[in-house]
Amino acid sequence: MNRRDVITSTAAGLLGLASGCGSARAQLVKKYAEQLKNGEFNWFPERSADGPVIIIVSLPDQLLHVYRNGIRVAASTCSTGKPGHRTPTGVFRILQKDKHHHSSTYNNASMPNMNRLTWDGVALHAGNLPGYPASHGCVRLPLQFSEMLFGITRKGMTVVIADEHSQPASVTHPGMVLGDYARREFAAVDTALMKSQYSAGHDSSPVVTSVVVSSKDRTVTVLDDDRVVARGKATIAGDSKPLGEAVYTLKGADRSSDSLTWSGVSYGKTDREDLARELERVTAEPAVREEIRRRMQGGLTVVTTDQTHTEAHRVANFTIIEGAEQ
């Protein structure tokens, strides 16, 4: 699709890979993700019919996992960046979707079912799977799986690329978002969540809100799609302890405890058991918290990092929520 990911030097050659040897071996199978062989994938949407979706790519395992409401509903083998063109790790949003994408850099090469993650060349798309990292940075997928995945992704959806296998854990947060709230406010938040009726694969909400918390510069940044709408100070309890690298996706409300439920996933060294405790350490200033409250809906994402928000875009091949094309 660009200078980072050349599957072949000619469009004809790539088309042969996408529809021929690379995808001919692709097979839908009823296996656990850990049992998949190269070219195989599974698809179990009935496990969780509704709720926010998060995609996790494990570089060591060469596997892509799809979770809905914290439940794995699909997995596929993949091929990521080869040595010298390593696929960057971090948290990404789908910036653009193009079912019939052609590279503007490499001889109009076809890259079907493209979900763009960065403007300089990383994407999910169909391509050749040789059984090892072989791309120039993109995540190649079996053609049939890429078609099915394209059908449920939406612009703004979160994609985590990690150096280890990461699995979401259920997190119940006693506060609203990044701070306490009066009990009477919970009913309003619960109503807002019910109205949103978030369902992956449907653009029911044209604007995706992401919140980035940096422990290094003590800031909370609120983004609507790629536009910063609020930024303020973050108070983090236990300053000497790192906050950790994690992603929290809002699932809904637990009325029995007047709390919010999240699907939390670590993409660094944070233990699954620590996810709830780490989120509780953060408090945003009232003005920022109010901006978050106004945007409460299923699928809202909170990202924590021990890097600064601005540095995290380009440091050590690591990205946190890339913004608009410059």
MARKEBA-519086 format. One record per residue (C-alpha): x, y, z; residue number from 1; residue in one letter. Coordinates in Angstrom, 2 decimals. Example, Ala and Ser with C-alpha at 12.3 -4.5 7.8 and 13.67 -1.06 7.14 Angstrom:
BEGIN
- x;y;z;drenlum;pavo
- 12.30;-4.50;7.80;1;A;
- 13.67;-1.06;7.14;2;S;
END
This chain:
BEGIN
- x;y;z;drenlum;pavo
- 0.00;0.00;0.00;1;M;
- 3.01;2.26;0.30;2;N;
- 6.72;2.36;0.84;3;R;
- 6.49;0.23;4.00;4;R;
- 4.81;-2.79;2.59;5;D;
- 5.76;-4.14;-0.81;6;V;
- 4.42;-7.61;-1.34;7;I;
- 5.90;-7.68;-4.81;8;T;
- 7.39;-5.26;-7.25;9;S;
- 4.58;-5.52;-9.75;10;T;
- 0.83;-5.39;-9.47;11;A;
- 0.47;-8.58;-11.45;12;A;
- 2.85;-10.40;-9.14;13;G;
- 1.03;-9.26;-6.06;14;L;
- -2.33;-10.20;-7.47;15;L;
- -0.97;-13.67;-8.00;16;G;
- 0.07;-13.83;-4.37;17;L;
- -3.16;-12.38;-3.03;18;A;
- -5.42;-14.69;-4.98;19;S;
- -3.07;-17.58;-5.64;20;G;
- -0.40;-19.26;-3.53;21;C;
- -0.81;-16.99;-0.51;22;G;
- -4.56;-17.36;-0.17;23;S;
- -5.14;-20.75;-1.77;24;A;
- -3.90;-22.35;1.44;25;R;
- -6.17;-20.19;3.57;26;A;
- -8.76;-22.24;5.38;27;Q;
- -11.56;-21.58;7.85;28;L;
- -11.15;-24.15;10.61;29;V;
- -12.72;-24.99;13.97;30;K;
- -9.59;-24.77;16.06;31;K;
- -8.40;-22.73;19.01;32;Y;
- -6.21;-19.80;18.03;33;A;
- -3.15;-21.48;19.53;34;E;
- -3.70;-24.50;17.23;35;Q;
- -3.86;-22.59;13.95;36;L;
- -1.34;-23.44;11.27;37;K;
- -0.13;-21.01;8.64;38;N;
- -2.98;-19.82;6.42;39;G;
- -5.69;-21.02;8.82;40;E;
- -8.21;-18.88;10.69;41;F;
- -11.33;-19.31;12.79;42;N;
- -14.54;-17.27;13.05;43;W;
- -17.06;-17.62;15.91;44;F;
- -19.23;-14.44;15.94;45;P;
- -21.95;-16.24;17.90;46;E;
- -19.73;-16.18;20.98;47;R;
- -20.48;-12.46;21.41;48;S;
- -22.99;-10.90;19.04;49;A;
- -22.72;-7.27;20.16;50;D;
- -20.35;-4.89;21.87;51;G;
- -17.12;-3.01;21.20;52;P;
- -14.45;-4.76;19.17;53;V;
- -10.70;-4.65;19.70;54;I;
- -8.09;-6.26;17.44;55;I;
- -4.84;-7.56;18.91;56;I;
- -1.83;-8.59;16.81;57;V;
- 0.82;-10.72;18.51;58;S;
- 4.15;-10.34;16.72;59;L;
- 5.87;-13.38;18.34;60;P;
- 2.89;-15.64;17.63;61;D;
- 2.15;-14.21;14.17;62;Q;
- -1.52;-14.24;15.08;63;L;
- -4.30;-11.67;14.89;64;L;
- -7.09;-11.92;17.49;65;H;
- -10.53;-10.29;17.36;66;V;
- -12.30;-9.67;20.67;67;Y;
- -15.87;-8.43;21.06;68;R;
- -16.93;-7.39;24.55;69;N;
- -13.73;-9.01;25.84;70;G;
- -14.58;-12.39;24.26;71;I;
- -12.44;-13.75;21.44;72;R;
- -14.64;-14.28;18.38;73;V;
- -12.01;-14.82;15.68;74;A;
- -8.31;-15.41;15.12;75;A;
- -6.05;-15.73;12.11;76;S;
- -2.48;-16.44;11.23;77;T;
- -0.71;-13.43;9.72;78;C;
- 2.62;-12.21;8.41;79;S;
- 4.09;-9.02;9.88;80;T;
- 7.22;-6.99;9.15;81;G;
- 10.48;-8.74;8.38;82;K;
- 13.84;-7.78;9.98;83;P;
- 14.69;-4.23;9.02;84;G;
- 11.02;-3.43;8.38;85;H;
- 9.53;-4.43;11.72;86;R;
- 5.84;-3.78;12.28;87;T;
- 5.64;-1.07;14.96;88;P;
- 4.15;-1.92;18.33;89;T;
- 1.61;0.20;20.17;90;G;
- -2.01;1.28;20.07;91;V;
- -3.53;2.31;16.75;92;F;
- -6.90;3.33;15.40;93;R;
- -8.24;2.41;12.00;94;I;
- -7.75;5.63;10.08;95;L;
- -9.13;4.58;6.71;96;Q;
- -10.89;1.64;5.07;97;K;
- -10.58;0.72;1.40;98;D;
- -11.87;-2.61;0.14;99;K;
- -10.13;-2.29;-3.24;100;H;
- -6.97;-0.42;-2.26;101;H;
- -4.09;-0.01;-4.68;102;H;
- -0.65;1.22;-3.74;103;S;
- 0.20;4.73;-4.85;104;S;
- 3.90;3.91;-4.49;105;T;
- 4.42;0.42;-5.87;106;Y;
- 3.09;-0.01;-9.38;107;N;
- -0.55;0.28;-8.40;108;N;
- -0.25;-3.01;-6.50;109;A;
- -3.55;-4.40;-5.20;110;S;
- -3.93;-4.71;-1.40;111;M;
- -7.50;-5.91;-0.79;112;P;
- -9.58;-5.18;2.30;113;N;
- -7.20;-2.54;3.62;114;M;
- -7.60;-1.11;7.12;115;N;
- -5.04;1.68;7.47;116;R;
- -3.30;2.08;10.84;117;L;
- -0.72;4.78;10.07;118;T;
- -0.40;7.37;7.34;119;W;
- 3.16;6.30;6.54;120;D;
- 2.34;2.78;5.62;121;G;
- 1.13;0.25;8.18;122;V;
- -2.17;-1.49;7.49;123;A;
- -4.12;-4.73;7.79;124;L;
- -4.78;-6.24;4.35;125;H;
- -4.84;-9.47;2.34;126;A;
- -1.51;-10.81;1.18;127;G;
- 0.93;-13.69;0.98;128;N;
- 1.53;-15.72;4.16;129;L;
- 4.83;-17.61;3.91;130;P;
- 4.70;-18.69;7.57;131;G;
- 7.08;-16.07;8.99;132;Y;
- 7.41;-12.24;9.15;133;P;
- 7.88;-11.16;5.54;134;A;
- 6.18;-7.80;4.96;135;S;
- 7.61;-4.30;4.93;136;H;
- 5.59;-3.33;8.01;137;G;
- 1.98;-4.23;7.25;138;C;
- 0.01;-7.13;8.71;139;V;
- -0.86;-9.56;5.91;140;R;
- -3.92;-11.76;6.30;141;L;
- -5.59;-14.62;4.39;142;P;
- -7.85;-13.17;1.71;143;L;
- -11.10;-14.72;2.99;144;Q;
- -10.38;-13.70;6.58;145;F;
- -9.49;-10.16;5.51;146;S;
- -12.89;-9.91;3.79;147;E;
- -14.72;-11.06;6.91;148;M;
- -12.67;-8.75;9.12;149;L;
- -13.30;-5.81;6.80;150;F;
- -17.02;-6.38;7.29;151;G;
- -16.89;-5.75;11.05;152;I;
- -14.22;-3.08;11.35;153;T;
- -15.06;0.60;11.51;154;R;
- -13.06;3.77;11.33;155;K;
- -11.69;4.63;14.75;156;G;
- -11.62;1.03;16.03;157;M;
- -8.68;0.18;18.29;158;T;
- -5.89;-2.13;17.12;159;V;
- -3.13;-3.21;19.52;160;V;
- 0.16;-4.56;18.14;161;I;
- 2.23;-6.16;20.90;162;A;
- 5.53;-7.95;21.41;163;D;
- 3.73;-10.57;23.44;164;E;
- 0.34;-12.22;23.41;165;H;
- -2.12;-9.95;25.20;166;S;
- -5.59;-11.03;26.25;167;Q;
- -8.35;-8.72;27.51;168;P;
- -9.50;-8.92;31.10;169;A;
- -12.79;-7.70;32.51;170;S;
- -12.35;-4.55;34.59;171;V;
- -14.95;-2.92;36.84;172;T;
- -14.18;0.69;37.69;173;H;
- -15.81;2.29;40.72;174;P;
- -15.49;5.80;39.28;175;G;
- -17.03;7.24;36.15;176;M;
- -13.94;7.86;34.03;177;V;
- -10.69;9.04;35.61;178;L;
- -12.30;10.26;38.81;179;G;
- -15.08;9.77;41.31;180;D;
- -18.63;10.80;40.70;181;Y;
- -21.77;11.24;42.71;182;A;
- -24.07;8.22;42.84;183;R;
- -26.87;10.24;41.26;184;R;
- -24.71;10.80;38.15;185;E;
- -24.50;7.10;37.42;186;F;
- -28.09;6.97;36.15;187;A;
- -27.31;9.61;33.53;188;A;
- -24.19;7.74;32.40;189;V;
- -26.09;4.45;32.27;190;D;
- -28.82;6.06;30.15;191;T;
- -26.25;7.49;27.74;192;A;
- -24.67;4.07;27.32;193;L;
- -28.02;2.46;26.67;194;M;
- -28.81;5.05;24.02;195;K;
- -25.54;4.55;22.20;196;S;
- -26.28;0.84;21.62;197;Q;
- -22.75;0.40;20.37;198;Y;
- -22.47;-2.44;17.88;199;S;
- -19.24;-3.24;16.07;200;A;
- -19.38;-3.01;12.32;201;G;
- -22.09;-0.35;12.26;202;H;
- -21.26;3.33;12.07;203;D;
- -23.88;4.18;14.66;204;S;
- -21.50;6.75;16.07;205;S;
- -19.56;8.70;13.44;206;P;
- -17.15;10.13;16.04;207;V;
- -14.83;7.90;18.05;208;V;
- -13.53;9.26;21.35;209;T;
- -10.15;8.21;22.72;210;S;
- -8.54;9.30;25.99;211;V;
- -4.76;9.14;26.41;212;V;
- -3.25;9.30;29.90;213;V;
- 0.50;9.92;30.13;214;S;
- 2.17;9.32;33.49;215;S;
- 5.39;10.94;32.26;216;K;
- 3.97;14.37;31.54;217;D;
- 0.94;14.00;33.85;218;R;
- -1.62;14.83;31.17;219;T;
- -4.99;13.57;30.01;220;V;
- -5.81;14.19;26.34;221;T;
- -9.27;13.68;24.85;222;V;
- -9.56;13.13;21.10;223;L;
- -12.61;12.98;18.87;224;D;
- -11.33;10.93;15.96;225;D;
- -8.03;12.72;15.28;226;D;
- -8.94;16.10;16.82;227;R;
- -7.86;17.10;20.34;228;V;
- -10.94;18.44;22.13;229;V;
- -9.57;18.67;25.69;230;A;
- -6.29;18.40;27.55;231;R;
- -5.52;18.86;31.19;232;G;
- -3.63;17.72;34.23;233;K;
- -3.70;14.13;35.46;234;A;
- -3.27;13.28;39.11;235;T;
- -1.76;9.82;39.52;236;I;
- -1.68;8.16;42.92;237;A;
- 1.64;6.57;43.84;238;G;
- 3.80;8.69;41.55;239;D;
- 6.87;6.53;42.01;240;S;
- 5.20;3.52;40.42;241;K;
- 4.82;3.36;36.60;242;P;
- 1.27;3.52;35.33;243;L;
- 1.84;0.89;32.68;244;G;
- 0.85;0.45;29.04;245;E;
- -2.77;-0.61;28.73;246;A;
- -5.96;-0.09;26.73;247;V;
- -9.43;0.03;28.31;248;Y;
- -12.52;-0.22;26.10;249;T;
- -15.85;0.71;27.67;250;L;
- -18.38;-2.14;27.51;251;K;
- -21.26;-0.89;29.64;252;G;
- -22.55;-0.32;33.13;253;A;
- -22.90;-2.61;36.14;254;D;
- -26.07;-1.40;37.80;255;R;
- -25.61;-3.65;40.82;256;S;
- -22.54;-1.69;41.88;257;S;
- -23.09;1.60;40.04;258;D;
- -19.83;1.03;38.20;259;S;
- -18.61;0.94;34.63;260;L;
- -17.33;-2.24;33.01;261;T;
- -14.34;-2.25;30.70;262;W;
- -12.37;-4.69;28.59;263;S;
- -8.77;-4.05;29.61;264;G;
- -5.68;-5.28;27.80;265;V;
- -2.02;-4.74;28.61;266;S;
- 0.38;-4.19;25.72;267;Y;
- 3.41;-3.82;27.99;268;G;
- 4.44;-5.24;31.34;269;K;
- 1.25;-4.54;33.28;270;T;
- -0.26;-7.72;34.73;271;D;
- -3.88;-8.52;33.98;272;R;
- -4.61;-8.50;37.70;273;E;
- -3.30;-4.94;38.00;274;D;
- -5.43;-3.42;35.25;275;L;
- -8.30;-2.32;37.51;276;A;
- -5.97;-0.96;40.17;277;R;
- -3.94;1.05;37.66;278;E;
- -7.02;2.70;36.17;279;L;
- -8.20;3.69;39.64;280;E;
- -4.94;5.57;40.25;281;R;
- -5.79;8.23;37.64;282;V;
- -7.91;11.33;38.21;283;T;
- -8.47;14.01;35.58;284;A;
- -9.27;17.61;36.40;285;E;
- -13.01;18.41;36.44;286;P;
- -13.16;20.25;33.09;287;A;
- -11.54;17.34;31.25;288;V;
- -13.66;14.80;33.07;289;R;
- -16.78;16.66;32.00;290;E;
- -15.71;16.48;28.35;291;E;
- -15.29;12.73;28.74;292;I;
- -18.67;12.39;30.46;293;R;
- -20.37;14.15;27.54;294;R;
- -18.91;11.55;25.17;295;R;
- -19.78;8.45;27.17;296;M;
- -20.69;5.57;24.91;297;Q;
- -19.76;1.95;24.47;298;G;
- -16.44;1.67;22.68;299;G;
- -14.86;4.74;24.28;300;L;
- -11.17;3.94;24.71;301;T;
- -8.77;4.96;27.48;302;V;
- -5.07;4.39;26.80;303;V;
- -2.44;4.63;29.55;304;T;
- 1.27;5.04;28.84;305;T;
- 4.50;5.82;30.68;306;D;
- 5.75;7.84;27.71;307;Q;
- 4.74;11.39;26.96;308;T;
- 1.77;11.63;24.64;309;H;
- 3.74;13.47;21.96;310;T;
- 6.86;11.28;22.21;311;E;
- 4.82;8.11;22.06;312;A;
- 3.97;8.69;18.42;313;H;
- 7.52;8.19;17.18;314;R;
- 9.76;6.77;19.90;315;V;
- 11.38;3.33;19.55;316;A;
- 9.10;2.18;16.75;317;N;
- 6.16;2.61;19.12;318;F;
- 2.94;4.44;18.35;319;T;
- 0.00;5.62;20.41;320;I;
- -3.04;6.70;18.42;321;I;
- -1.81;8.33;15.25;322;E;
- -3.61;11.50;14.30;323;G;
- -4.75;13.13;11.08;324;A;
- -2.76;12.96;7.88;325;E;
- -0.39;15.89;7.60;326;Q;
END
